[in-house]
Amino acid sequence: MTLTIKKVSDSRDLKAFIRFNYQLYKDCPYAVPDFYEDLKDTFNPSKNAAFEFCEADYFLAYRDGKVVGRVAAIINHKANETWKVRNVRFGWIDFIDDREVSRLLLKTVEQWGREKGMDRIVGPLGFTDMDPEGMLTGGFDQLSTMSTTYNYPYYAGHMESLGYEKEVDWVERKITVPDATHTAHSDKYFRVAEMSAKRYNLHVRKFTSVKEIRRSNYGLRIFDVVNKAYAPLYGYSEMNERQINQYINTYLPFIDLRLLTVVEDQDGQPVAMGVGMPSLSRALQKARGKLFPFGWVHLLKAMYWKHSDIVDLLLVAVLPEYQNKGVNAMLFADLIPICQQMGFKFGETHPQLETNEKSQGQWAYLDAEVHKHRRCWQKAL
């Protein structure tokens, strides 16, 4: 049976590229399909601001006319300049359990990278840190989230057989929302939050409307906190104003502002932020990743009418000079009662580097078990 590789060259190929993931995981209860319309925009240079400093090609593996694998080849020039490396990234990789297929996909990205002067391949990574990162290596029986990817257990064996080694690992935690009476352990958040607010003259800022955020360009100030907080983290490249506005315009209208908390200093400048969203995992499964013709019903229901008992913690960021000063506690002391009022029982963290002690330590006073592991692989070219 003939195995061939094809570069995505038109809208029909791109549809096949996106849809292969849906086909491969259609019977998997833990996989959550990507939002089709969002992915089309992500791969479109005219709509994704990351293409100002990234270049990419997408490849499909075919066997006798049937798609059996996919992979994106990406170079983030800004990240490479920031970290003084020459890395080509592979992302959005999926394949059937056939090592000839995975080998061809990765060899294609390796060669693509060599031709462009790269000397190392890393992944799975997207264009930026706002895209899904890491290959699942533990937690295969856990429901995935809207902002991460799921993969079958056999993927890691393929990577090892092809000579790939660990670059970095991330972990995700499932947090039990304390009940209204709290516990002696979780009450520490409230005590630490109060002390931090007094000691550093900080206060919590909440918003009542999207217009309030747009009117003051506050979104740019919030993302400035994200840029500075994430700057030391693996592979991070600073978001520019166009990227930030793209995220604000795309996602802000869908955020329940009760789940957006900002900590400000005495001059009203943001020093920390945390934002969550009711889990859309089950809704996306029901919608099969598509907004039309009826997918929007499932999504609206999950956001506004009958949401999940899980809240996804999308972003948590604290300016470096305020880290380890109890500012995280101010975020959680505000969000915990809100989550209780909204009926959430669990929280799901975004992937966090296992070596990021500051990030891992913020869950110390909560029931927050590590239930998923992810890996970024690397190999010299």
Disulfide bonds with the S-S distance in Angstrom:
none
